[in-house]
Amino acid sequence: MSETATSDRVTGEEHGELKRVMGPKLLLLFIVGDILGTGVYALTGRVAAEVGGAAWAPFLAAFVVATITAFSYLELVTKYPQAGGAATFIHKAFGIHFVTFIVAFAVMCSGITSASTAANAFAGFLSDGLGLGWEAGSTPLLLGALAFMTVVAAINFRGVGESVKANVVLTLVELSGLLLIIFIGLYAVTQGKADFSRAMVFESSEDKGTFFAITMATSLAFFAMVGFEDSVNMAEETKDPVKIFPKVMLTGLGITGLIYVLVSITAVALVPVGKLVDPNEASALTQVVAAGAPNFPFDKIFPFIAMFAVANSALINMLMASRLLYGMARQEVLPRPLGAVHKTRRTPWLAIIVTTAIAFGLITYVTLDSGSDIVALLGGTTSLLLLCVFTVVNIAVLVLRKDDVGREHFKAPTLLPVLGMITCAFLVGPWARSEEQQGQYPIAGGLLALGIVLWVLTWIVNRAVFGKRTFLRDPEEIEDPDHVRH
């Protein structure tokens, strides 16, 4: 997904309002493009491994949870249309600088884990497209993912500026890959190749009950639904956001949710689940395309469409992560050198190096563990971090009800933020993850611990050397207003 970069969004009116250029159609394409991406391309097979042919159920459950939380974001974005992201809303609700920092750092880490997932998926699709035969967890796949992440860092360093209109093109390319699968499914039906009865077969990989197996798979599938929350950053550039935003965001969620359910049903109808989840076979959706239309060269084209989708996702996530790290350093809650800007490229070069190094470490750590599933661990860690953030956002909505802004805005039914808080918190718990997915906790905990250590070091230096406090100078500028998740 893509969004306007800072350099492109700021006009000569630096102290005025941004130009409201986005109507319903452009905003809808933006939101759909924001949500589409690595998740469904990389996780369809893994979700099927958890629940068998009923792979559509976790995607549907993830859609419901995301939609409930979307109501909270809609209330916040129409109430504070000039605010930033989750960290800003949470700061307005609680006013605790350290909590705001942790939320911002968690959002940054989710971008790195998301990009790391995309890097691994890119290497897999590259192997499929060129017929290289790289196996999951193999050294060539690891080197391919690291090489890709290096290229992303180089592009990030050079400077990336994308317009909202460019996002339309990117969205259509990403959407084409998923629609291709759906159309191939319809074609396969006419050829008698699809067995939709498999979509109703539930099989738990760990002999869990239906509820907990779907819960575990939902915590993975949720990765495919994140991104909707980033669209709040476009409120200031949307015509009449109070009227337009709610309808368009819910429509965008509905469209993507429907696409994901149809893709997952098509996948299990065309390819037996056992083959779909086999790490020695091609990527799940590449298998689907090959099985549904063997007489057409779609299986040769599809990996490259998928590569484009996950590559764009990785680039924007790393751009977001490096800018967030840069922003927190400029706010003097992280070491000041991380805010260094290159003299000629005018990009945060040290923040780019640090975020890329973290991504390298994550990819290597997970890949070298021969028993791990890099997509399940890193994609799941992204979901884990964001579910924690969403839990607090749902609470913040209720806390901010006492803040009367003196004008009309969208108001979610009180039951929905409560349900959002409960469902997101429930999906954070260890019962929502299989035994092999428990590795998400040390990864997420280690990343947040790194943030806390850096905060403490900064606090010591600020107090001992500069004799000043460590706090967020301008919370509304914590999050770069130009980022997307996946």
Order of alpha helices (4+ residues) and beta strands (2+ residues): alpha-alpha-alpha-alpha-alpha-alpha-alpha-alpha-alpha-alpha-alpha-alpha-alpha-alpha-alpha-alpha-alpha
